[in-house]
Amino acid sequence: MSAAQRAGSSAAPVLLLSGYELGHQPLGVAAPLAWLAAAGIAAHAVDLAQEPLAQHAQAVRSARWVGISTPMHTALRVGVQAARAVRALNPAAHISFYGHYAALNAAQLFHADADSVLAGELQTVLPQLAQAVLQGTWDAQAPPPGVRTAHCPDAAMPTRNTAAELQPQRTGLQPLQCYAQLRSNGQLQLAGYTEATRGCKHLCAHCPIPPVYAGRFVAVPVEAVLADVHAQVAAGARHITFGDPDFLNGPAHALRIARALHQQLPHVTFDFTAKVSHIAANAALFAEFAALGCLFVVSAVESLAAPVLQALHKGHTRAELELALRTLDAAGIALRISLVAFTPWTTLADYLEQLAWLRANDLVEHIDAVQLGIRLLIPPGSLLLREFGNAAWLGALDAENYCHPWTHPDARMDALWAQVSACTAAAARSEEDARTTFAAVEQLAYAAAGRIAPAPGPRLRPPPPGLTESWFC
């Protein structure tokens, strides 16, 4: 977008803000930009991960409706700060938070600067809300269906899409060069991001999606997905991340997408996210996924310990994880692992066993070091509260941080978490080698147990492909 175009769009009546989307160009504003344009509503978008809001003061002052995308906890916290700044510059603006973490934290947001909250399938609801505000028909006591307000805090979130799928509008966003790139074979390539499905049919207790979608998912038509991919490839992308909560919620749909991508753009590679159990259950598909250009699969392993997996309702076992790893190894696809390394149920022995398993399988470079310090987040709308709301280890809601703090029954684990978090954060800032960081975490963990850490092991695998942005929420 040219400077003249940006200046013109800054006077739009609608302002969309994105706080953070894992280092990707934000689909959370690109898609609404298309919905609003189809409704004839001019909008200006700002990715706060790339630009400070202060550079868009005119857009803030001109906006009558401000939508803040909150697909994750970091985005929520950034968005809350942005909402305060918007309110200071433009007290009359209607401020909406939308996305999974908006739904989880609706009650707290109404005590802050939110006038409305919405989540789920928003193709129809979001433009209707913006239109009501712009036309002066907005009524907080009778909002459009699917919109929550302080007067209607329990409005049902839409989980089905009846509107036509529109190609996300990305032309006004920062270029792909500003975002996470693919690192493979010592080279960097521009990467794009899209979604082939929304929602999830599983009910993992710690996930922000089940409270919104309640076990449902929506498949995006193949032609709509490929249209978005083509646009990003035209902008320079040579790799695409399918950021669905689980690409294999619909395995046949996933395969149609991958086949169409390879047929139309054979030089483009891709990655996706899938549950451990889905990888194990669909083992026969992965040789073809590899042939179609899949380089790696991200999976929320979370833990090896059965009590942790049961508490989180993960729906997989360690045996299935071993099968999933063998499946991907046989196909030549790298497994990239995410964890919830510290939970109230994780023992020090569990943590050491997890490190030993990663080392034994030479997966040290297959996990971003920050994952070794991820602590279970329990926001106010979490399904975990249904089962553990009265647990002795659970603290009262910390409204300023939008979560329930918790204290591990073993004080060594909280101390270790603080040490590991500091270690991995420093390593990320200095871009330290993954093996060096892993060894440092091992030293901390074994010291906590009064044991000596093992000597570094041999490299058994080549460095895996991955994105340059560390995965965390």
C-alpha positions as CSV (number, residue, x, y, z in Angstrom):
1,M,0.0,0.0,0.0
2,S,1.4,3.4,-1.0
3,A,1.8,6.3,1.5
4,A,-1.2,8.1,-0.2
5,Q,-3.4,5.0,0.2
6,R,-2.4,4.6,3.8
7,A,-3.2,8.2,4.5
8,G,-6.6,7.9,2.9
9,S,-7.5,4.7,4.7
10,S,-6.5,6.2,8.0
11,A,-9.7,8.3,7.9
12,A,-11.9,5.2,7.7
13,P,-14.7,4.8,10.2
14,V,-13.5,1.4,11.2
15,L,-10.1,0.5,12.7
16,L,-9.0,-3.1,13.2
17,L,-6.1,-3.9,15.5
18,S,-4.0,-7.1,15.7
19,G,-1.7,-7.6,18.7
20,Y,0.1,-10.8,17.9
21,E,-0.4,-13.9,15.7
22,L,2.7,-16.1,16.3
23,G,4.7,-14.0,13.9
24,H,2.4,-14.5,11.0
25,Q,0.8,-11.8,8.9
26,P,-2.5,-11.5,10.9
27,L,-5.4,-13.4,9.4
28,G,-7.4,-12.1,12.3
29,V,-7.6,-8.7,10.6
30,A,-7.1,-9.8,6.9
31,A,-10.3,-11.8,7.0
32,P,-12.5,-9.1,8.6
33,L,-11.1,-6.5,6.2
34,A,-12.7,-8.6,3.4
35,W,-16.0,-9.0,5.2
36,L,-16.2,-5.3,5.9
37,A,-15.3,-4.4,2.3
38,A,-18.1,-6.7,1.0
39,A,-20.5,-4.8,3.3
40,G,-19.3,-1.4,1.9
41,I,-17.5,-0.4,5.1
42,A,-14.1,1.3,4.8
43,A,-11.6,0.0,7.3
44,H,-8.0,0.7,8.3
45,A,-5.9,-2.1,9.9
46,V,-2.8,-2.0,12.1
47,D,-0.6,-4.9,13.2
48,L,0.7,-3.8,16.6
49,A,3.4,-6.5,16.4
50,Q,4.9,-4.4,13.6
51,E,3.8,-0.8,14.2
52,P,3.1,1.2,17.3
53,L,-0.4,2.6,17.6
54,A,1.0,6.1,18.1
55,Q,1.9,6.2,14.4
56,H,-1.8,5.8,13.6
57,A,-3.3,8.5,15.8
58,Q,-5.4,9.9,13.0
59,A,-6.9,6.5,12.3
60,V,-7.8,6.2,16.0
61,R,-9.4,9.6,16.1
62,S,-11.4,9.0,13.0
63,A,-12.7,5.5,14.0
64,R,-16.2,5.1,15.2
65,W,-15.8,1.3,15.7
66,V,-12.6,-0.3,16.7
67,G,-12.2,-4.1,16.5
68,I,-9.4,-5.7,18.4
69,S,-8.3,-9.3,17.4
70,T,-7.5,-11.5,20.3
71,P,-6.9,-15.1,19.1
72,M,-4.4,-15.7,21.9
73,H,-3.3,-14.5,25.4
74,T,-0.5,-12.3,24.2
75,A,-2.8,-10.6,21.7
76,L,-5.3,-10.0,24.5
77,R,-2.8,-8.3,26.7
78,V,-1.5,-6.1,23.8
79,G,-5.1,-5.4,22.8
80,V,-6.1,-4.2,26.3
81,Q,-3.3,-1.7,26.3
82,A,-4.3,-0.6,22.8
83,A,-7.9,-0.2,24.0
84,R,-6.8,2.2,26.7
85,A,-4.9,4.3,24.2
86,V,-7.9,4.3,21.9
87,R,-10.2,5.4,24.7
88,A,-7.8,8.2,25.6
89,L,-7.7,9.6,22.1
90,N,-11.3,8.8,21.0
91,P,-13.6,8.5,24.0
92,A,-16.7,8.1,21.8
93,A,-15.4,5.1,19.8
94,H,-17.1,1.7,20.2
95,I,-14.5,-0.8,21.2
96,S,-15.0,-4.5,20.4
97,F,-12.7,-7.4,21.3
98,Y,-13.1,-10.5,19.1
99,G,-11.6,-13.9,19.1
100,H,-11.1,-16.9,21.4
101,Y,-9.5,-15.0,24.3
102,A,-12.1,-12.2,24.1
103,A,-14.8,-14.9,24.7
104,L,-12.9,-16.4,27.6
105,N,-12.4,-13.0,29.3
106,A,-15.6,-11.2,28.4
107,A,-16.6,-10.3,31.9
108,Q,-13.2,-8.8,32.7
109,L,-13.1,-6.9,29.4
110,F,-16.4,-5.2,30.2
111,H,-14.8,-3.8,33.3
112,A,-12.0,-2.4,31.1
113,D,-12.7,-0.6,27.8
114,A,-14.8,-3.1,25.9
115,D,-18.2,-2.2,24.7
116,S,-18.8,-5.6,23.1
117,V,-17.2,-9.0,22.7
118,L,-17.7,-11.6,19.9
119,A,-16.1,-14.8,18.8
120,G,-16.6,-17.8,16.6
121,E,-17.9,-17.6,13.1
122,L,-17.9,-13.8,12.6
123,Q,-18.4,-13.4,8.8
124,T,-21.9,-12.1,9.3
125,V,-21.9,-10.9,12.9
126,L,-18.8,-8.6,12.7
127,P,-20.0,-6.5,9.8
128,Q,-23.5,-6.3,11.3
129,L,-22.0,-5.0,14.5
130,A,-19.9,-2.4,12.7
131,Q,-22.9,-1.4,10.6
132,A,-25.1,-0.9,13.7
133,V,-22.5,1.3,15.3
134,L,-22.0,3.4,12.1
135,Q,-25.7,3.8,11.5
136,G,-26.4,4.8,15.0
137,T,-28.7,1.8,15.7
138,W,-26.5,0.1,18.2
139,D,-28.3,-0.8,21.4
140,A,-26.1,-2.4,24.1
141,Q,-29.3,-4.0,25.7
142,A,-30.3,-5.5,22.4
143,P,-27.1,-6.2,20.4
144,P,-27.0,-8.2,17.1
145,P,-27.2,-12.0,17.7
146,G,-23.8,-13.4,18.6
147,V,-22.6,-10.2,20.3
148,R,-22.0,-10.0,24.0
149,T,-22.3,-6.9,26.1
150,A,-22.3,-6.1,29.8
151,H,-26.1,-6.2,29.5
152,C,-26.2,-9.5,27.5
153,P,-23.1,-11.3,28.8
154,D,-24.3,-14.8,27.9
155,A,-25.1,-14.4,24.2
156,A,-24.3,-17.5,22.2
157,M,-21.3,-17.3,20.0
158,P,-21.9,-18.4,16.3
159,T,-20.2,-21.6,15.4
160,R,-21.5,-22.1,11.9
161,N,-20.9,-20.0,8.9
162,T,-23.7,-19.4,6.4
163,A,-22.0,-16.6,4.5
164,A,-19.9,-17.0,1.4
165,E,-16.1,-17.5,2.1
166,L,-14.3,-14.4,1.0
167,Q,-10.6,-14.1,0.2
168,P,-8.8,-12.3,3.1
169,Q,-7.7,-8.8,2.2
170,R,-4.0,-8.5,2.8
171,T,-2.9,-5.7,0.6
172,G,-3.0,-3.1,3.4
173,L,-0.9,-5.2,5.8
174,Q,2.9,-5.2,6.3
175,P,4.7,-7.3,3.7
176,L,5.6,-11.0,4.3
177,Q,9.3,-9.9,4.7
178,C,8.3,-8.6,8.1
179,Y,7.0,-11.9,9.4
180,A,8.2,-15.4,10.3
181,Q,10.1,-17.1,7.6
182,L,10.8,-20.8,6.8
183,R,14.3,-21.9,7.8
184,S,15.3,-25.0,5.9
185,N,18.7,-26.4,4.8
186,G,20.4,-23.3,6.1
187,Q,18.3,-21.0,3.9
188,L,15.4,-18.6,4.6
189,Q,12.2,-18.3,2.5
190,L,9.2,-16.1,2.8
191,A,6.2,-17.9,4.4
192,G,2.5,-17.3,4.3
193,Y,-0.3,-18.4,6.6
194,T,-3.9,-19.5,6.1
195,E,-6.5,-21.8,7.6
196,A,-8.4,-24.7,5.9
197,T,-10.7,-25.2,8.9
198,R,-11.8,-23.3,12.0
199,G,-12.8,-24.6,15.3
200,C,-12.1,-28.2,16.5
201,K,-14.0,-31.3,17.2
202,H,-12.0,-32.1,20.3
203,L,-12.4,-30.7,23.8
204,C,-8.9,-30.4,25.3
205,A,-9.6,-28.8,28.6
206,H,-6.8,-26.2,28.5
207,C,-7.5,-25.0,24.9
208,P,-9.4,-21.7,24.2
209,I,-11.3,-23.1,21.3
210,P,-13.8,-25.6,23.0
211,P,-15.5,-22.9,25.1
212,V,-16.3,-21.1,21.8
213,Y,-16.9,-23.9,19.2
214,A,-18.1,-26.6,21.7
215,G,-16.6,-29.5,19.6
216,R,-17.6,-28.1,16.2
217,F,-15.4,-27.2,13.2
218,V,-16.0,-25.5,9.9
219,A,-14.2,-26.6,6.7
220,V,-13.2,-23.7,4.4
221,P,-13.9,-24.6,0.7
222,V,-10.8,-25.7,-1.2
223,E,-11.1,-22.9,-3.8
224,A,-11.3,-20.2,-1.0
225,V,-8.2,-21.6,0.7
226,L,-6.2,-21.8,-2.5
227,A,-7.2,-18.2,-3.5
228,D,-5.6,-17.0,-0.3
229,V,-2.6,-19.1,-0.9
230,H,-2.2,-17.8,-4.4
231,A,-2.4,-14.2,-3.2
232,Q,0.4,-14.8,-0.7
233,V,2.6,-16.7,-3.2
234,A,2.1,-13.7,-5.5
235,A,3.5,-11.6,-2.6
236,G,6.6,-13.8,-2.4
237,A,5.6,-16.7,-0.2
238,R,7.3,-20.1,-1.0
239,H,6.0,-21.9,2.0
240,I,2.5,-22.0,3.6
241,T,1.6,-22.7,7.2
242,F,-1.9,-24.1,7.6
243,G,-2.6,-22.8,11.1
244,D,-5.8,-24.7,11.7
245,P,-6.2,-25.9,15.3
246,D,-6.1,-29.3,13.7
247,F,-5.6,-29.8,10.0
248,L,-6.7,-33.4,10.3
249,N,-10.1,-32.8,11.9
250,G,-11.2,-33.6,8.4
251,P,-8.5,-35.8,6.8
252,A,-10.2,-36.0,3.4
253,H,-10.5,-32.2,3.3
254,A,-6.9,-31.8,4.3
255,L,-5.8,-34.2,1.5
256,R,-7.9,-32.3,-1.1
257,I,-6.3,-29.0,0.0
258,A,-2.8,-30.5,-0.1
259,R,-3.3,-32.1,-3.5
260,A,-4.8,-28.9,-5.0
261,L,-1.9,-26.8,-3.6
262,H,0.7,-29.1,-5.1
263,Q,-1.1,-29.3,-8.5
264,Q,-1.4,-25.6,-8.8
265,L,1.8,-24.5,-7.1
266,P,4.2,-27.5,-7.1
267,H,7.1,-25.4,-5.9
268,V,5.4,-24.3,-2.7
269,T,6.0,-26.3,0.5
270,F,3.7,-26.4,3.6
271,D,3.4,-27.4,7.2
272,F,0.4,-28.0,9.4
273,T,-0.7,-28.7,13.0
274,A,-2.3,-32.0,14.0
275,K,-3.1,-33.9,17.2
276,V,-0.9,-36.8,18.1
277,S,-3.9,-39.1,17.9
278,H,-4.7,-37.9,14.4
279,I,-1.2,-38.5,13.2
280,A,-1.3,-42.0,14.6
281,A,-4.7,-42.8,13.2
282,N,-4.0,-41.4,9.7
283,A,-0.5,-42.9,9.3
284,A,-1.2,-44.0,5.8
285,L,-1.6,-40.4,4.6
286,F,1.8,-39.1,5.4
287,A,3.8,-40.5,2.6
288,E,1.5,-38.6,0.2
289,F,1.6,-35.5,2.4
290,A,5.4,-35.6,2.1
291,A,5.3,-36.1,-1.7
292,L,2.9,-33.1,-1.9
293,G,5.4,-30.8,-0.1
294,C,4.8,-31.2,3.6
295,L,8.0,-30.4,5.5
296,F,7.0,-30.6,9.1
297,V,4.0,-31.1,11.4
298,V,3.4,-29.3,14.6
299,S,1.8,-31.3,17.3
300,A,0.7,-30.4,20.9
301,V,2.4,-33.2,22.7
302,E,2.0,-31.2,26.0
303,S,3.5,-34.0,28.2
304,L,4.5,-37.6,28.3
305,A,2.9,-38.2,31.8
306,A,-0.5,-39.9,31.7
307,P,-1.9,-37.9,34.7
308,V,-1.2,-34.7,32.8
309,L,-2.6,-35.9,29.6
310,Q,-5.7,-37.1,31.4
311,A,-6.2,-33.8,33.3
312,L,-5.9,-31.9,30.0
313,H,-8.2,-34.3,28.2
314,K,-5.7,-34.6,25.4
315,G,-7.0,-37.8,24.1
316,H,-3.6,-39.4,23.3
317,T,-1.2,-41.7,25.0
318,R,2.6,-42.0,25.0
319,A,2.3,-45.1,22.9
320,E,0.4,-43.0,20.2
321,L,3.1,-40.4,20.4
322,E,5.7,-43.0,19.7
323,L,3.6,-44.2,16.7
324,A,3.2,-40.7,15.5
325,L,6.9,-40.1,15.6
326,R,7.6,-43.3,13.7
327,T,5.0,-42.4,11.1
328,L,6.5,-39.0,10.4
329,D,10.0,-40.3,10.4
330,A,9.1,-43.0,7.9
331,A,7.5,-40.3,5.7
332,G,10.5,-37.9,6.0
333,I,8.4,-35.3,7.7
334,A,9.8,-33.5,10.8
335,L,7.8,-33.5,14.0
336,R,7.9,-30.1,15.7
337,I,6.7,-30.3,19.3
338,S,4.8,-28.0,21.6
339,L,4.5,-28.6,25.3
340,V,2.7,-27.5,28.4
341,A,5.9,-28.3,30.4
342,F,4.7,-27.1,33.8
343,T,1.3,-28.0,35.2
344,P,0.0,-28.7,38.7
345,W,0.2,-32.4,37.9
346,T,3.7,-32.5,36.4
347,T,6.2,-34.0,38.8
348,L,10.0,-33.3,38.7
349,A,10.4,-36.9,37.6
350,D,8.0,-36.3,34.7
351,Y,10.0,-33.3,33.6
352,L,13.3,-35.2,33.7
353,E,11.7,-38.0,31.8
354,Q,10.5,-35.6,29.1
355,L,14.0,-34.2,28.7
356,A,15.4,-37.7,28.5
357,W,12.9,-38.7,25.8
358,L,13.6,-35.6,23.7
359,R,17.4,-36.4,24.0
360,A,17.0,-40.1,23.3
361,N,15.0,-39.4,20.1
362,D,17.3,-36.5,19.2
363,L,14.4,-34.1,19.1
364,V,16.3,-31.3,20.8
365,E,16.2,-29.2,17.7
366,H,12.6,-30.1,17.0
367,I,11.3,-28.1,19.9
368,D,11.6,-24.3,20.3
369,A,13.5,-23.8,23.6
370,V,10.7,-21.6,24.9
371,Q,8.4,-24.7,25.0
372,L,10.6,-26.1,27.8
373,G,9.3,-23.4,30.1
374,I,5.7,-23.1,29.1
375,R,3.4,-22.9,32.1
376,L,-0.2,-23.9,32.1
377,L,-2.4,-20.9,31.5
378,I,-5.9,-21.0,33.1
379,P,-8.0,-18.1,31.9
380,P,-11.4,-17.3,33.5
381,G,-13.4,-19.1,30.8
382,S,-11.2,-22.3,30.7
383,L,-12.9,-25.7,30.8
384,L,-10.3,-26.6,33.4
385,L,-12.3,-24.6,36.0
386,R,-15.2,-27.0,35.7
387,E,-13.1,-29.9,37.1
388,F,-10.4,-28.1,39.1
389,G,-12.2,-24.8,40.1
390,N,-11.9,-25.8,43.8
391,A,-8.4,-27.3,43.7
392,A,-6.2,-26.3,46.6
393,W,-3.4,-25.2,44.2
394,L,-5.6,-22.8,42.2
395,G,-5.6,-19.1,43.0
396,A,-8.3,-16.5,42.7
397,L,-8.6,-14.7,39.3
398,D,-5.8,-12.2,38.6
399,A,-8.0,-9.8,36.7
400,E,-5.1,-7.7,35.5
401,N,-3.4,-10.7,33.9
402,Y,-6.5,-12.5,32.7
403,C,-5.8,-15.8,34.4
404,H,-5.9,-17.8,37.5
405,P,-2.5,-18.2,39.1
406,W,-1.6,-21.6,40.5
407,T,1.0,-22.9,42.9
408,H,2.6,-26.3,42.4
409,P,2.3,-28.7,45.3
410,D,6.1,-29.3,45.0
411,A,7.9,-25.9,45.5
412,R,10.8,-27.2,43.5
413,M,8.7,-27.1,40.4
414,D,7.8,-23.5,40.7
415,A,11.4,-22.6,41.3
416,L,12.5,-24.7,38.3
417,W,9.9,-23.0,36.1
418,A,11.2,-19.6,37.0
419,Q,14.8,-20.7,36.2
420,V,13.9,-22.4,33.0
421,S,11.8,-19.5,31.8
422,A,14.6,-17.0,32.4
423,C,17.1,-19.3,30.7
424,T,15.0,-19.9,27.6
425,A,14.0,-16.2,27.3
426,A,17.6,-15.1,27.4
427,A,18.5,-17.8,24.9
428,A,15.8,-16.6,22.5
429,R,17.1,-13.0,22.8
430,S,20.6,-14.0,22.0
431,E,19.6,-16.6,19.3
432,E,21.5,-19.2,21.2
433,D,22.0,-22.7,19.6
434,A,19.1,-25.0,20.5
435,R,21.5,-27.7,21.8
436,T,23.3,-25.3,24.1
437,T,20.0,-24.1,25.5
438,F,18.7,-27.6,26.0
439,A,21.8,-28.6,27.9
440,A,21.4,-25.6,30.2
441,V,17.8,-26.5,30.9
442,E,19.0,-30.1,31.7
443,Q,21.5,-28.7,34.2
444,L,18.8,-26.7,36.0
445,A,16.4,-29.7,36.0
446,Y,18.8,-32.3,37.2
447,A,20.2,-29.9,39.8
448,A,16.7,-29.4,41.2
449,A,16.5,-33.2,41.7
450,G,20.0,-33.3,43.2
451,R,21.4,-35.3,40.3
452,I,24.1,-34.8,37.6
453,A,22.9,-34.0,34.1
454,P,24.0,-36.4,31.4
455,A,26.7,-35.5,28.9
456,P,25.5,-34.2,25.5
457,G,24.5,-37.0,23.2
458,P,25.4,-37.5,19.5
459,R,23.4,-35.9,16.7
460,L,21.2,-38.5,15.1
461,R,19.0,-36.3,12.9
462,P,19.7,-33.4,10.5
463,P,18.5,-29.9,11.6
464,P,14.7,-29.9,11.0
465,P,12.9,-27.2,9.0
466,G,10.9,-24.7,11.0
467,L,9.8,-21.1,11.2
468,T,11.9,-18.4,12.6
469,E,9.3,-17.4,15.2
470,S,9.3,-19.3,18.4
471,W,5.9,-20.8,19.2
472,F,4.3,-19.6,22.4
473,C,0.9,-18.2,23.4
